Amino acid sequence: MYTALIIAMTYWVIFVVDESFSWQALVRPIVTGPIVGLILGDLRTGIIMGGSLEAIYMGVVSIGGGAPADAFGSTIICVTYVISGGLSVEAGLALAFPIGTLTARLGQLVLPMHAYLIKIFEKYVEAGDTKGYVRLQQAYRFLFSRLFHTITIFLAIWIGADTVTKVFDVLPPFVLSGLSIAGGLLPALGLGILTTMIWNNELGAFIAIGFAMSAYLGLDTMAIAIIGGAIAVLVFFADAKSRNNNKEEEDLFS
């Protein structure tokens, strides 16, 4: 219960800070994962899980305000299951999308209840009570809008952690092996979905270079990321210099 309470409060605090400053980054898995790992005393696993879950959810796009899966809640729950529940990283990754889909659907169930507050907002508007309207808006924004989600996170960890662990303990080896394989494939799937959305011929060349460095040169992910980042910086400044030169030529002949 203590772990569930701490993690549920962490979920709420991360949301409030992110919402207050409009950062839109704290709730991403690559940030949330390490935060949860640090709180639970296993930063390394938090970083690994956060990076892998970010790869999975990068290709998940929210359209019209409706997301197919809740990356924020899924990361909180799955990282906690892995660190405190004893699940393997691969099993945690395999559970990420089903849990994210479930938490997203549960969150949608309470939206009609939130609509009831419109009547209260309208009363403040009719009365011209600006201060009351602002207080209610802030209370809804930071408390009511995520209250159900916070309770869901608490129950999922308090009740679900032991249950999930017991289920995995009795699963046959071939099922666990399949989940491990699926967990390893999901980050690649997420990157693949993202790649299809931003694909062009120039990007294909960079993907081929990265594949060759991994498959034939034996470089690890960090080394490839550093090289890719350096190439991106060079391309950026070269492109900016080219644009400045073109602009100067246009100004000269205009």
Order of alpha helices (4+ residues) and beta strands (2+ residues): alpha-alpha-alpha-alpha-alpha-alpha-alpha-alpha-alpha-alpha-alpha-alpha-alpha
